[in-house]
Structures are given as structure tokens and as C-alpha cells.
Amino acid sequence: MIAWATSLIITVGGVLLLEATYSPEGDHSDHPEAATEQHDSPDAHITNDAPGTDSHAAQPATHDNDHMATTDSRITDSRITGRPAPGQPAPHTADAGPSRSGIATSSVGTSGEKTMVAIEAPRIIPSLALPDLLEQSPQGQLPKIAHDGRTAFTVYAAPTPKGIGKKARIALMVTDLGMRSRITRRALAELPNDVSLAFSPYSPNLNGWGEQARRAGFEVFLTVPMEPVNYPQNDPGPLTLLTELSRRENNNILRATMQKLTGYVGVVNHMGSRFTAASDSIKPVLEEIHKRGLMFVDSRTSPYSRAATMARAIGLPVAINNGYIDEDLAQGEIAAELTKLEQRARTQGAAMGLARPYPVTLNAIKVWAAGLKDRDFVLVPVTSIANLQAIPR
């Protein structure tokens, strides 16, 4: 009997001891290592759900938040660049009306709520040429003034930067583009898009380059070859306008040049030191350019050029080259020429320089443009200084 009682006491005591110390298999919540593993687990957010809830129902919301974060990054990129990437359509701006430049608002939500964020609207330049501004001719498609009065000069112009006030304006044009694809792509990628771009009529895929440039926010010009004083030793090519040709012959060549590109705001003479100084030759050309709603840029290859004076007289929008900034390709010399433009702009209110797409030139322009605001200047497209410069004497 005593032995039986002793055995019973031992058995009951063992059961009680087992219940006091037993921990179910897999429950390690009291262990620091287990807590760390649960936190790092990809499925940690669906553990310990309340009874009756579907733990997978929360997953789409989590994915939506990830998507919103990606959207926020894109909006930040848009705000930084202020323009679509080359070859890409302009980004959609939600809750914002059409605008050529400045600040718009976009709806962004990261937790289901609508938050208004200020972003810079893309530069609105039509990437494709508008049919209303094109004339079908025997030479091909030529620019024309639309029935409602719109012109290529106004429609395809890049917007003037906001907040200029009374700051001196400086315009730059990079010419000779389109002939070498690698250099042209670099110019599109690296230049500030307030720089204007001029393409050679001899360029292959000329309209393709023009569309890419406009999508990237640049206004586009077409270079027109004109006779230099040392022609034919220095020959600008088969599309050159010549003083020995008749008005009709030169206009036919001009139209043959103009039809090679669409969507450009104006033309700039390539060479032409003899042609632009010959009033009887340059006047009909300027009249044809004016009739087609374009702008003219006098590259001033000769101090005797009559082009700017005659353009102003017939009401043709005109800009004047005040200096080639990279005649000497030393970086210090390019910087010195840009400083001369600043001095002219400060005294006259506006100045313009021409450049070629050399790598050293592109780098110099980027460095120079980055500090313009601190020096109280503003870089503007060439169309923004139309008729603002003094005619050189």
C-alpha cells in the first residue's frame, strides 16, 4: 500500500513538472534569434492575422505602394530634367492644363490619399510637323503660314524661360549638326535645351534628327549654304545660293533646301560672305523666307552683310551672330569668347553666339551655362532675341 502511494505521488509530480516546462514545437517567440528570423522573413507581414481575415488580401495594397514609390521617382526625374528623353513622347502631366513651361501640379498618392506635388511642365514643341504649316509643292513639303495666321516661327519656337525680368539675354546656336550621328546624339544629350540647334541640309535622316531634337525640347533651324568670297575654292555644296544666278534659280535652290526638313523655326546662312553682302541677291531670298513664316539668322560671315538690315526692313524676324565662340578650340579661348558675349549682352540687353558641336565646345557651354544665373544672365533660345539686337554698323 505504501509502495502504491509512493508510486502515485511520483507519477502525479512528473506530470505536473512536465506541464510546467513544456513548450510546443516550433514556438520560439521567447528566443531573440527567432524574433530576428521572423522580422527578416518575406512573409512576416502576414503572420499573426486576426481570425477570419484573409492574409493575402493585404498583398495587392503593398504592391500598389511599391508602384507609387516608382512613380514618385519618375516624377522627381521629370522635375529635374524638365523635358522628355530624346526620342520619347512628352510625359503626361496629371491634373495640369497645357503649358509651354513653368510649374504644373500632378496627383501622387503613396497611401491612397491624393497629394498635389509641384513639377515642371514639359517644354511643348510639336515633335511632328503640323500639316497646317506645310505646303505641298513640286520640290516637296515647304513651310507656309497657316490659314489662321500661325507660323513656324511661333509654333516651333522653344519657350522663353520664365522669370527673366530685366536680365540680359544670351542665345547660343550650335550648327553643322546631323552629318555625324555620334556627335549629334551627344549634342542632344548634353546641351542645355535653351541652346538652339541648326542642321545641315546635307544630313542623312534629317527629319528624324529634327523630331528627336524637338522631343528633347530644342528649337530647330536649317542651315542654307550661300556663296563665300573665295567660291569655288571654298564650295558649300550643290545647294549653294550664288550671286551669278537669277532670282528664280536661287529661289528654286532655296526651296529644294527647305523641303529637306520640316518643323524648323527658321534658317541660318552657312558661309555666304559674298552672297549676304549682295543686296540684289539676298533680298529675294529674305522675302521668300518671310513669306513662309520663318525666322532668319545672319551668321555675319562678313562685316559687310546686308542680310540683317534688309530682313528688319521687310518685317522678317531676325537674330544676328555676335561671334563664333570656338574659332580657337583652346578651352580658355572658348571661355573668353563666352565672356565677350556676356559683356555685349550687359550693355545691349541681348547677344548671340554661334558654335560647332566639338566635344570641347559642348563641355565649355555646359560649364558656362551652369553659372549664368549667379552672374545675372539668362540663356534663351534664339527665337527669344528676335529683333532685340542692335544692327552692327
Salt bridges, closest charged atoms under 4 A:
ASP95 OD2 - LYS114 NZ 3.43
ASP132 OD2 - ARG150 NH2 2.93
GLU135 OE1 - ARG292 NH1 3.08
ASP148 OD2 - ARG150 NE 2.79
GLU190 OE2 - ARG186 NE 3.07
GLU190 OE1 - LYS366 NZ 3.38
ASP194 OD1 - ARG123 NH1 3.23
GLU227 OE2 - ARG274 NH1 2.86
GLU287 OE1 - ARG247 NH2 3.01
GLU288 OE2 - ARG255 NE 3.03
GLU288 OE1 - LYS291 NZ 3.32
GLU288 OE2 - ARG292 NE 2.75
ASP326 OD1 - ARG356 NH1 3.34
GLU327 OE2 - ARG356 NH1 2.71
GLU337 OE2 - LYS340 NZ 3.31
GLU342 OE2 - ARG375 NH2 2.83
